[in-house]
Amino acid sequence: MQAVTILGATGSIGVSTLDVIRRHPDRFSVFALTANKDVKRMLEQCLEFKPRYAVMADVSAAKELQQAIKAENIECEVLSGNEGLVKVASLPEVDTVMAAIVGAAGLLPSLAAAEAGKRVLLANKEALVMSGHLFMQAVRDNGAVLLPIDSEHNAIFQSMPAGYKTGTKPVSVRRILLTASGGPFRDADPKTLGAVTPEQAVAHPNWSMGRKISVDSATMMNKGLELIEACWLFDVGPDDIEVVIHRQSVIHSMVDYTDGSVLAQMGNPDMRTPIAHAMAWPERIESGVAPLDMFSVGRLDFEPPDLERFPCLRLAFEAAEAGGTASTILNAANEIAVDAFLDERLGFTMIADVIEATMNAIDFQEADSLETILSTDAKAREVALGIIENMVVN
């Protein structure tokens, strides 16, 4: 029986994780659930799964949840803020931590889980984008087990040699083929992208995801962040990774070996597959995902990405090449720009402009301490906000 903490329980990954747990009550128990502000859904989850702890990142939401839990007479301790998140990620009773908080907010509790030697199921790509060296060092130094949840990275992991462990350079692998759907604008006239609305950007053709990640998919920044994450997970350089547009989202990624073999992991686009794989690894369990019907798929298409259409992907390649705090700056500027776009304060094509201007405004340095990473993140956000304000005024 694995005791599981879910960081980001009310988001799409968290909900899918709970669905897998619901199917295997003999294998998994919920130790702690965390969320930001969604008290209603968190209360529903607490009523069903009866965790020992519930954490709300927002202090006022935690007070509201505390009152609701008291009214329902549930035995569950409510915590709040980063301190609460770090605690439930690192307590000795916890076996497995699903790290699914979106954005930089997930860094500290995810890192705490690695430092506590947990089995870390990493869905929060920003933990590696912002602090790859520190995070992987924490995994190695503390005997943590790191398993990727992003469908692409999980597919790569499944396609690696037998006995492969994340963070080590794979033997006999020539390159990694990182697949991408291309998002909702892969065929749109680039001249029309400036008029894209938030509603259009979050309407992903294949996947059901949160709003921020959906926008990242539309700009292909999501693939750029995954590129950086893959470099750390599999100890390769950006030149060892090729991004491939695959419209059907059936092949989730591939590994090309030196003997000419290419191994691919395939399945319906449903996050419960990589979640169930990582939760049961090295075994396999039922996930609730329908079997893949190859005859209904019919065909598999592949094409190279257009870096002019998707400048965010180009910027991510540049950040991966530069190393150090470049990817921290990239991620912070992207989060600020996407927020501004979703709030209708910034045009869709201006997201990349803000990121590039922010990267040009801040000198890169070695990402050798958490203090450096967090201060760089804060500075990049401030610079990006200033750039957006300038754009709006002018």
KAGI-V824857 format. One line per field, one symbol per residue. phi: phi as a letter, one per 20 degrees, with the letter a starting at -180 (. if undefined). burial: # if it has 24 or more other C-alpha atoms within 12 Angstrom, else .. A space follows every 10 residues. Layout:
phi=???
burial=???
This chain:
phi=.eedddenfe efffffffff fgecfedcce ebccbecffg fffgfffedl ffcccdfeff fffffgffff feleebeecb mfffffffec fffeecceec ffnffeffff fffffemeed eedeffgefe bgffffffff fdmfddcfdg gfffffgfef ggnfdfndff fmeeaddeeb fnmfdfdffg feffefegff feeffcddcf fffffgffem fgffffgfff gffdlceffe cdecfcffld eercceefen fcdcdcrffb fffffffffe geeccfdnef ffdffffnbc dcbffefffc ffffffgfff ffmlegfffg ffffffffgf ffemdbfgfe gfffffffff ecffbfedbf ffffffgfff ffffffffff fffe
burial=..######## ########## #......### #########. #######.## ########.. ##.###.##. ...#.##### ##.####### #.######## ########## ########## ########## #########. ...####### ########## ...####### ..######## ######.... ..##.###.# ####.##### ########## ########## ########.# ########## ######.... ..######## ########## #.....##.. .......... ....#.#.## ########## ########## ########## ##...##### #########. .#.#..#..# ..##.##### #####.##.. ....
